[in-house]
């Protein structure tokens, strides 16, 4: 017996919702998310209190724009590898 279009849609929706929950609450993903939040939060706090540690062009940008916005822009442009290097350099942890 073939599924009706609506039944197929409901089945696909249920399938994707089930796997989304599995991914969202996977222990390893939750740990990685928590680690990423810690790294970003600590680096953000560091550069807010030490703006001279920002690269020169971002430090200059902070003269005309809000420092939190500049720090967010800097962090947003980082690769995973680079942000971990910066975290180890400025926060002394790995």
C-alpha positions in Angstrom: 0.0 0.0 0.0 1.5 3.3 -1.0 1.6 6.2 1.4 -0.5 9.3 0.6 1.4 12.5 0.0 0.3 13.9 3.4 1.3 10.7 5.2 4.7 10.7 3.5 5.2 14.4 4.5 4.2 13.6 8.2 6.6 10.6 8.2 9.5 12.7 6.8 8.8 15.5 9.3 8.8 13.0 12.2 12.1 11.5 10.9 13.8 14.8 10.8 12.5 15.9 14.1 13.8 12.7 15.7 17.2 13.1 14.3 17.4 16.8 15.1 16.8 15.9 18.8 19.4 13.2 18.7 21.9 15.6 17.2 21.0 18.5 19.5 21.3 16.5 22.6 24.2 14.2 21.7 26.7 14.3 24.6 29.7 15.0 22.5 28.0 17.8 20.7 26.8 19.3 23.9 30.3 19.2 25.3 31.7 20.9 22.2 29.0 23.5 22.3 29.8 24.2 26.0 33.6 24.4 25.2 33.0 26.8 22.4 30.8 29.0 24.5 33.5 29.1 27.2 36.2 30.0 24.7 34.2 32.7 23.0 33.0 34.2 26.4 36.5 34.3 27.9 38.1 35.8 24.7 35.4 38.4 24.5 35.9 39.4 28.1 39.7 39.4 27.6 39.5 41.8 24.6 36.9 44.0 26.2 39.3 44.6 29.2 42.4 44.6 27.0 41.5 46.2 23.7 45.2 47.0 22.9 45.6 43.2 22.5 43.4 43.3 19.4 45.1 43.5 16.0 45.9 47.0 15.0 43.2 47.4 12.5 40.5 46.3 15.0 42.0 48.5 17.7 41.7 51.4 15.2 38.1 50.4 14.4 37.3 50.5 18.1 38.1 54.2 18.1 35.0 54.9 16.0 32.7 51.9 16.7 31.5 50.3 19.9 34.2 48.0 21.3 31.8 45.1 22.0 30.7 45.2 18.3 34.4 45.3 17.1 35.3 42.3 19.4 32.3 40.4 18.1 33.3 41.1 14.5 36.8 39.9 15.2 35.7 36.7 16.8 33.1 36.0 14.1 35.8 36.1 11.5 38.0 33.5 13.2 38.5 29.9 12.1 38.1 27.1 14.7 41.9 26.6 14.7 42.7 30.3 15.1 40.3 30.9 17.9 41.8 28.0 19.9 45.3 29.4 19.3 44.1 32.8 20.6 42.4 31.2 23.6 45.6 29.3 24.5 47.7 32.5 24.0 45.5 34.9 26.0 43.7 32.7 28.4 46.5 30.2 29.0 44.3 27.1 28.7 43.8 24.3 26.2 
